[in-house]
Amino acid sequence: MLLPAKDEIARHLELYRAWERMMLAAPSDRAARGNFEDTGYTLCVLMGKRCAREAVHAAERYLAAGSAALRHEQAGSGPVLRGLPHHAAGLATSSAT
């Protein structure tokens, strides 16, 4: 699975937290709630998760531990190149001459 750039994830996570604070400060503010939900959805898409809380936790882990840990989690402990045809996997791992 391709993962977005860390700075992109960090930016969306920061937006999510900002809208979360605004929504909690003014629960009746429909704009704040809508923006909070939109940023949560964006994180879900970026992190490949079904709910915003899972996406936030995955984003935090991704930013803290690096991309290898998240790829390992999503691949179910399998190799990163799992699912590629054998000839493609060989090309992806061969050294440049």
Stockholm file with secondary structure:
# STOCKHOLM 1.0

chainA/1-97         MLLPAKDEIARHLELYRAWERMMLAAPSDRAARGNFEDTGYTLCVLMGKRCAREAVHAAERYLAAGSAALRHEQAGSGPVLRGLPHHAAGLATSSAT
#=GR chainA/1-97 SS CCCCCHHHHHHHHHHHHHHHHHHHHCTTCHHHHHHHHHHHHHHHHHHTCSSHHHHHHHHHHHHHHCHHHHHHHHHTTSCTTTTSCHHHHHHHHSCCC
#=GC SS_cons        CCCCCHHHHHHHHHHHHHHHHHHHHCTTCHHHHHHHHHHHHHHHHHHTCSSHHHHHHHHHHHHHHCHHHHHHHHHTTSCTTTTSCHHHHHHHHSCCC
//
